[in-house]
């Protein structure tokens, strides 16, 4: 089977006068006395291609019957000739010679008849929403960004490591994890029998991972530069526009790297991804700019062109306290910065992207390197205007005695982490890394406001339907 050119390819080819075959889904059908105009889209780009049937073709009974059954959402195959278009806004169109209805979409039942639907409505039919302009554009941007992530790291000598989805340790120490078991929990509950994890598949409690970072550190301490990019899971009962139970994380790790190296990589990374989106997803970014977030393209271009300011967490709190701004959450030293604080810092204080460093150790993960002041850790968050935090990372605590002491302070059981501590016992090195939530990146690049709209199959509290 030879793949036919997509609509995107046809619209960019110098193929006027050539025979073409179009396969896709009908967006609109419009009839006049002279002709029938069918807009077809195959998902390869935002643009439709207009297919024109001369009304005389309706004298053919087979074509006439096909036209009658043709409606929005139906799949078709059209044979014709690519010709210059007299209409504004399109260079070419297809002069139809044959049309075949492949799959009907009866107008009385197909739910996407209108040109505009609310995002709330589309979430209720998530299996069909990708047929709309908005969600098809999100899917194309998501695809390009996933590829760009691999390009970025591969070009810089990083190795892609597949880290496990099932784990026995909590990377964040927060405990909001989905448990994995082969035991019949329902039967055990009915019988009132205590759970004996020695009889479970792994012989102990196991969970879906919240991060690939701890695992990828093992390869960092042998291959120097590594990254993982895969699904992660958090069982937080958060019904917000920025939380998912299942999401994708990008987590690079570098040996012999300190906090400044980490910041340099993170800022270069975000600028690379944004520049790629502007260049390679121009049509879709223009759509989001027009329909979803006015001024989006300009804000993305500023990120690419800007240098990133830098301040410590202590300096950031001082700026927030001195501002007298009416925050919903009052800032104080020791608080976790909220989205409103991060937006204020980027938009009002720094006037652009900002890196905040040296957070209080009490609000950061156990594995972060402790600073000499005994109060803060060598952590960093990359903040961008309009959004807030987009990347979070740190230099890792590579000194065994200090890491063990911190785990004791937090009451963490060391037994599941013995392999992690071994990395500090044998040939330990300073090393750093960060995490970028893929869906949060997509929110930023597309201007979409709900994280459930930038992942194909959203998983959230009470939502795992398909």
WONOR-V45587 format. One record per pair of residues at least 12 apart in sequence whose C-alpha atoms are under 10 Angstrom apart, sorted by the first residue. I is the first residue (numbers start at 1). J is the second residue. Records with the same first field share a line. If there is no record, write none. Layout:
BEGIN
I: J / J
END
This chain:
BEGIN
4: 20 / 21 / 22 / 23
5: 20 / 21 / 22 / 23
6: 21 / 22 / 23 / 24 / 41 / 42 / 43 / 44 / 45
7: 21 / 22 / 23 / 24 / 40 / 41 / 42 / 43 / 44 / 45 / 46 / 47 / 48 / 49
8: 41 / 42 / 43 / 44 / 45 / 46 / 47 / 48 / 49
9: 44 / 45
10: 22 / 49 / 82 / 92 / 93
11: 45 / 47 / 48 / 49 / 82 / 90 / 91 / 92 / 93
12: 91 / 92
14: 82 / 92
15: 81 / 82 / 83 / 84 / 92
16: 81 / 82 / 83 / 84 / 91 / 92 / 93 / 94
17: 80 / 81 / 82 / 83 / 84 / 94 / 95
18: 80 / 81 / 82 / 83 / 94
19: 79 / 80 / 81 / 82 / 83 / 94 / 95 / 96 / 97
20: 78 / 79 / 80 / 81 / 82 / 94 / 95 / 96
21: 77 / 78 / 79 / 80 / 81 / 82 / 94 / 96 / 98 / 99
22: 40 / 41 / 42 / 49 / 51 / 76 / 77 / 78 / 79 / 80 / 94 / 96 / 99
23: 40 / 41 / 42 / 75 / 76 / 77 / 78 / 79 / 99 / 100 / 102
24: 39 / 40 / 41 / 42 / 43 / 44 / 48 / 49 / 73 / 74 / 75 / 76 / 77 / 78 / 102
25: 38 / 39 / 40 / 41 / 42 / 43 / 48 / 71 / 72 / 73 / 74 / 75 / 76 / 77 / 101 / 102 / 103 / 104 / 105 / 131
26: 38 / 39 / 40 / 41 / 42 / 48 / 49 / 50 / 70 / 71 / 72 / 73 / 74 / 75 / 76 / 105
27: 39 / 40 / 41 / 42 / 48 / 49 / 50 / 71 / 72 / 73 / 74 / 75 / 112 / 113 / 115 / 131 / 132
28: 40 / 41 / 48 / 50 / 70 / 71 / 72 / 73 / 74 / 113 / 115
29: 50 / 51 / 52 / 67 / 70 / 71 / 72
30: 52
31: 52 / 53 / 55
32: 54 / 55
33: 54 / 55 / 56
34: 53 / 54 / 55 / 56
35: 52 / 53 / 54 / 55 / 56 / 57 / 58
36: 51 / 52 / 53 / 54 / 55 / 56 / 57 / 58 / 67 / 96
37: 50 / 51 / 52 / 53 / 54 / 55 / 94 / 95 / 96
38: 50 / 51 / 52 / 53 / 67 / 70 / 71 / 72 / 94 / 96
39: 51 / 52 / 72 / 93
40: 72 / 73 / 74 / 75 / 76 / 77 / 78
41: 73 / 75 / 131 / 133
42: 75 / 131
43: 130 / 131 / 132 / 133 / 136 / 137 / 139 / 140
44: 136 / 137 / 140
45: 133 / 136 / 137 / 140 / 281 / 283 / 284
46: 132 / 133 / 134 / 136 / 137 / 140 / 283 / 284 / 287
47: 90 / 133 / 283 / 284
48: 90 / 93
49: 90 / 91 / 92 / 93 / 94
50: 85 / 87 / 90 / 92 / 93 / 94 / 95 / 96
51: 78 / 79 / 80 / 81 / 82 / 92 / 93 / 94 / 95 / 96 / 97 / 99
52: 80 / 93 / 94 / 95 / 96 / 97
53: 67 / 80 / 94 / 95 / 96 / 97 / 98 / 99
54: 95 / 96 / 97
57: 96 / 97 / 98
62: 98 / 99 / 100
63: 97 / 98 / 99 / 100 / 101
65: 101
66: 99 / 100 / 101 / 102 / 104
67: 99 / 100 / 101
69: 101 / 103 / 104 / 105 / 106 / 107
70: 100 / 101 / 102 / 103 / 104 / 105 / 106 / 107
71: 104 / 105 / 106 / 107 / 110 / 113
72: 104 / 105 / 106 / 107 / 110 / 111 / 112 / 113 / 114 / 115
73: 103 / 104 / 105 / 106 / 107 / 110 / 111 / 112 / 113 / 131
74: 101 / 102 / 103 / 104 / 105 / 106 / 107 / 110
75: 100 / 101 / 102 / 103 / 104 / 105
76: 99 / 100 / 101 / 102 / 103 / 104
77: 98 / 99 / 100 / 101 / 102 / 103
78: 94 / 95 / 96 / 97 / 98 / 99 / 100 / 101
79: 94 / 95 / 96 / 97 / 98 / 99 / 100
80: 93 / 94 / 95 / 96 / 97 / 98 / 99
81: 93 / 94 / 95 / 96 / 97
82: 94 / 95 / 96
83: 95
110: 128
111: 125 / 128 / 129
112: 125 / 128 / 129 / 131 / 132
115: 132 / 133
116: 132 / 133
117: 129 / 132
119: 134 / 135 / 450 / 453
120: 453
122: 135 / 453
123: 452 / 453 / 458
126: 452 / 453 / 456 / 457 / 458 / 465 / 466
127: 456 / 457 / 465 / 466
129: 453 / 456
130: 456
133: 284 / 287 / 288
134: 284 / 287 / 288 / 291 / 292 / 446 / 448 / 453
135: 453 / 454 / 455 / 456
136: 284
137: 281 / 283 / 284 / 285 / 287 / 288 / 446 / 454
138: 284 / 285 / 288 / 442 / 443 / 445 / 446 / 448 / 453 / 454 / 455 / 456
139: 442 / 453 / 454 / 455 / 456
140: 281 / 284
141: 276 / 277 / 280 / 281 / 282 / 284 / 285 / 442 / 445 / 446 / 454
142: 277 / 281 / 438 / 439 / 441 / 442 / 445 / 446 / 454 / 455 / 456
144: 273 / 276 / 277 / 280 / 281
145: 273 / 274 / 276 / 277 / 280 / 281 / 438 / 441 / 442 / 445
146: 229 / 250 / 273 / 438
147: 273
148: 269 / 272 / 273 / 274 / 276 / 277
149: 227 / 229 / 250 / 269 / 270 / 272 / 273 / 438
150: 227 / 228 / 229 / 250
151: 272 / 273
152: 268 / 269 / 272 / 273
153: 225 / 226 / 227 / 252 / 265 / 269
154: 225 / 226 / 227
156: 225
157: 223 / 224 / 225 / 226
158: 220 / 223 / 224 / 225 / 226 / 227 / 228 / 252 / 253 / 254
159: 219 / 220 / 223 / 224 / 225 / 226 / 227 / 228 / 252 / 253
160: 216 / 219 / 225 / 226 / 227 / 228 / 229 / 252
161: 212 / 215 / 216 / 219 / 220 / 226 / 227 / 228 / 229 / 230 / 251 / 252
162: 212 / 215 / 216 / 227 / 228 / 229 / 230
163: 209 / 211 / 212 / 213 / 214 / 215 / 216 / 219 / 227 / 228 / 229 / 230 / 231
164: 208 / 209 / 211 / 212 / 215 / 216 / 230 / 231 / 232
165: 207 / 208 / 209 / 210 / 211 / 212 / 230 / 231 / 232 / 233
166: 178 / 179 / 180 / 206 / 207 / 208 / 209 / 210 / 232
167: 179 / 180 / 202 / 205 / 206 / 207 / 208 / 209 / 210 / 211 / 212 / 215 / 416
168: 180 / 202 / 204 / 205 / 206 / 207 / 208 / 209 / 416 / 417
169: 205 / 206 / 207 / 208 / 209 / 210 / 214 / 413 / 414 / 415 / 416 / 417 / 420
170: 206 / 207 / 208 / 209 / 210 / 211 / 214 / 412 / 416 / 417
171: 209 / 210 / 211 / 212 / 213 / 214 / 215 / 365 / 366 / 367 / 417
172: 209 / 210 / 211 / 213 / 214 / 364 / 365 / 366 / 367
173: 210 / 364 / 365 / 366 / 367 / 407 / 410 / 411 / 412
174: 210 / 234 / 236 / 365
175: 210 / 234 / 235 / 236
176: 207 / 210 / 233 / 234 / 235 / 236 / 237
177: 206 / 207 / 208 / 209 / 210 / 233 / 234 / 235 / 236 / 245
178: 206 / 207 / 208 / 209 / 210 / 233 / 234 / 235 / 236 / 245
179: 205 / 206 / 207 / 208 / 209 / 235
180: 200 / 201 / 202 / 205 / 206 / 207 / 208
181: 197 / 200 / 201 / 202 / 203 / 204 / 205 / 206 / 207
182: 197 / 199 / 200 / 201 / 202
183: 195 / 196 / 197 / 199 / 200 / 201
184: 200
207: 233
208: 231 / 232 / 233 / 234 / 235 / 246
209: 231 / 232 / 233 / 234
210: 231 / 232 / 233 / 234 / 235 / 245 / 246 / 247 / 249
211: 228 / 229 / 230 / 231 / 232 / 233 / 234 / 248 / 249 / 250 / 251 / 435
212: 227 / 228 / 229 / 230 / 231 / 232 / 249 / 250 / 251 / 252 / 435
213: 227 / 228 / 249 / 250 / 251 / 252 / 253 / 433 / 434 / 435
214: 253 / 367 / 417 / 419 / 420
215: 228 / 419 / 420
216: 228 / 251 / 252 / 253
217: 251 / 252 / 253 / 254 / 255 / 396 / 420 / 423 / 431 / 432 / 433
218: 253 / 419 / 420 / 422 / 423
219: 253 / 254 / 255
220: 252 / 253 / 254 / 255 / 256 / 429 / 431 / 432 / 433
221: 253 / 254 / 255 / 256 / 423 / 424 / 426 / 427 / 428 / 429 / 430 / 431
222: 255 / 427
223: 254 / 255
224: 253 / 254 / 255 / 256 / 257 / 429 / 431
225: 252 / 253 / 254 / 255 / 256 / 257 / 431 / 433
226: 251 / 252 / 253 / 254 / 255 / 433
227: 250 / 251 / 252 / 253 / 254 / 433 / 434 / 435
228: 249 / 250 / 251 / 252 / 253 / 435
229: 248 / 249 / 250 / 251 / 252 / 435 / 436 / 437 / 438
230: 247 / 248 / 249 / 250 / 251 / 438
231: 246 / 247 / 248 / 249 / 250 / 437 / 438
232: 244 / 245 / 246 / 247 / 248 / 249 / 250 / 437
233: 245 / 246 / 247 / 248 / 249 / 459
234: 246 / 247 / 460
235: 460 / 461
236: 460 / 461
237: 460 / 461 / 462
238: 460 / 461
239: 460 / 461 / 462
240: 450 / 451 / 452 / 460 / 461
241: 449 / 450 / 451 / 452 / 453
242: 439 / 440 / 443 / 449 / 450 / 451 / 452
243: 439 / 440 / 450 / 451 / 452 / 459 / 460 / 461
244: 439 / 451 / 452 / 455 / 458 / 459 / 460 / 461 / 463
245: 458 / 459 / 460 / 461 / 463 / 464
246: 455 / 457 / 458 / 459 / 460
247: 437 / 438 / 439 / 440 / 451 / 452 / 455 / 457 / 458 / 459 / 460
248: 436 / 437 / 438 / 439 / 440 / 455
249: 435 / 436 / 437 / 438 / 439 / 440
250: 391 / 434 / 435 / 436 / 437 / 438
251: 391 / 392 / 393 / 433 / 434 / 435 / 436 / 437
252: 265 / 266 / 393 / 432 / 433 / 434 / 435 / 436
253: 393 / 394 / 395 / 396 / 431 / 432 / 433 / 434 / 435
254: 395 / 429 / 430 / 431 / 432 / 433 / 434
255: 396 / 428 / 429 / 430 / 431 / 432 / 433
256: 428 / 429 / 430 / 431 / 432
257: 395 / 396 / 429 / 430 / 431 / 432 / 433
258: 369 / 378 / 394 / 395 / 396 / 430 / 431 / 432 / 433
259: 357 / 358 / 369 / 378 / 379 / 380 / 393 / 394 / 395 / 396 / 430 / 431 / 432 / 433
260: 378 / 380 / 394 / 395 / 432
261: 395 / 431 / 432 / 433
262: 379 / 380 / 393 / 394 / 395 / 431 / 432 / 433 / 434
263: 308 / 310 / 355 / 356 / 357 / 379 / 380 / 381 / 382 / 391 / 392 / 393 / 394 / 395 / 432 / 433 / 434
264: 308
265: 433 / 434
266: 355 / 380 / 381 / 382 / 390 / 391 / 392 / 393 / 433 / 434 / 435 / 436
267: 303 / 304 / 307 / 308 / 353 / 354 / 355 / 382 / 383 / 391
268: 304 / 308
269: 391 / 436
270: 303 / 304 / 382 / 384 / 390 / 391 / 436 / 441
271: 300 / 301 / 302 / 303 / 304 / 305 / 306 / 307
272: 303 / 304
273: 304 / 441 / 445
274: 297 / 300 / 301 / 302 / 303 / 304 / 441 / 442 / 444 / 445
275: 300 / 301 / 303 / 304 / 305
276: 304
277: 297 / 300 / 445 / 446
278: 297 / 298 / 300 / 301 / 304 / 445
282: 297
284: 446
285: 297 / 300 / 445 / 446 / 447
286: 446
287: 446
288: 445 / 446 / 447 / 448
289: 446 / 447
291: 447
292: 446 / 447 / 448 / 449
293: 446 / 447 / 448 / 449
294: 447
295: 447
296: 386 / 444 / 445 / 446 / 447
297: 445 / 446 / 447
299: 352 / 384 / 385 / 386 / 444 / 445
300: 384 / 385 / 444 / 445 / 446
302: 352 / 353 / 385
303: 352 / 353 / 384 / 385
304: 353
306: 351 / 352 / 353 / 354
307: 352 / 353 / 354
308: 346 / 350 / 351 / 352 / 353 / 354 / 355 / 382 / 383 / 384
309: 346 / 349 / 350 / 351 / 352 / 353 / 354 / 355 / 356 / 382 / 383
310: 350 / 353 / 354 / 355 / 356 / 357 / 380 / 381 / 382 / 383
311: 350 / 354 / 355 / 356 / 357 / 358 / 380
312: 355 / 356 / 357 / 358 / 359 / 379 / 380
313: 333 / 334 / 336 / 337 / 355 / 356 / 357 / 358 / 359 / 360 / 376 / 379 / 380 / 381
314: 332 / 333 / 334 / 356 / 357 / 358 / 359 / 360 / 376
315: 333 / 356 / 357 / 358
316: 331 / 332 / 333 / 337 / 341 / 342 / 345 / 349 / 356 / 357
317: 331 / 332 / 333 / 334 / 335 / 337 / 341 / 345
318: 331 / 332 / 333
319: 331 / 341 / 344 / 345 / 349
320: 332 / 341 / 342 / 344 / 345 / 349
321: 333
323: 344 / 348 / 349
325: 341 / 344
327: 340 / 341 / 344
328: 340 / 341
329: 341
333: 359 / 360
334: 359 / 360 / 361 / 362 / 363 / 375 / 376
335: 359 / 360 / 362 / 363
336: 359 / 360 / 362 / 363 / 364
337: 359 / 363 / 388 / 389
338: 388 / 389
339: 383 / 386 / 387 / 388 / 389
340: 386 / 387 / 388
341: 388
342: 354 / 356 / 381 / 382 / 383 / 384 / 385 / 386 / 387 / 388 / 389
343: 383 / 384 / 385 / 386 / 387 / 388 / 389
344: 385 / 386 / 388
345: 383 / 384 / 385 / 388
346: 383 / 384 / 385 / 386 / 387 / 388 / 389
347: 384 / 385 / 386 / 387 / 388
348: 385
350: 384 / 385
351: 384 / 385
352: 383 / 384 / 385 / 386
353: 382 / 383 / 384 / 385 / 386 / 388 / 389
354: 381 / 382 / 383 / 384 / 385 / 388 / 389
355: 380 / 381 / 382 / 383 / 384 / 389 / 391 / 392
356: 379 / 380 / 381 / 382 / 383 / 389 / 392
357: 376 / 377 / 378 / 379 / 380 / 381 / 382 / 392 / 393 / 394
358: 370 / 371 / 375 / 376 / 377 / 378 / 379 / 380 / 381 / 394
359: 371 / 375 / 376 / 377 / 378 / 379 / 380 / 381 / 394
360: 374 / 375 / 376 / 377 / 378 / 379
361: 374 / 375 / 376 / 377 / 378 / 379 / 406
362: 375 / 376 / 377 / 410
363: 376 / 377
364: 376 / 377 / 378 / 379 / 393 / 394
365: 377 / 379 / 394 / 396 / 406 / 407 / 410
366: 396 / 397 / 403 / 404 / 405 / 406 / 407 / 408 / 409 / 410 / 412
367: 394 / 395 / 396 / 397 / 398 / 402 / 403 / 404 / 406 / 407
368: 393 / 394 / 395 / 396 / 397 / 398 / 403 / 406 / 432
369: 394 / 395 / 396 / 397 / 398 / 399 / 402 / 403 / 406 / 430 / 431 / 432
370: 395 / 396 / 397 / 398 / 399 / 402 / 403 / 406
371: 397
377: 394 / 395 / 396 / 397
378: 393 / 394 / 395 / 396 / 397 / 432
379: 392 / 393 / 394 / 395 / 396 / 432 / 433 / 434
380: 392 / 393 / 394 / 395 / 433 / 434
381: 393 / 394 / 434 / 435
382: 434 / 436
384: 444
385: 444
386: 444 / 447
387: 440 / 441 / 443 / 444 / 447 / 449
388: 444
389: 436 / 440
390: 435 / 436 / 437 / 438 / 440 / 441 / 443 / 444
391: 434 / 435 / 436 / 437 / 440 / 441
392: 433 / 434 / 435 / 436 / 437
393: 432 / 433 / 434 / 435 / 436
394: 431 / 432 / 433 / 434 / 435
395: 430 / 431 / 432 / 433 / 434
396: 429 / 430 / 431 / 432 / 433 / 434
397: 424 / 429 / 430 / 431 / 432
398: 421 / 423 / 424 / 425 / 427 / 428 / 429 / 430 / 431 / 432
399: 421 / 423 / 424 / 425 / 428 / 429 / 430
400: 420 / 421 / 422 / 423 / 424 / 425 / 426 / 428
401: 421 / 424 / 425
403: 421 / 424
404: 421
438: 454 / 455
439: 451 / 452 / 453 / 454 / 455
440: 454
441: 454
442: 454 / 455
443: 455
END
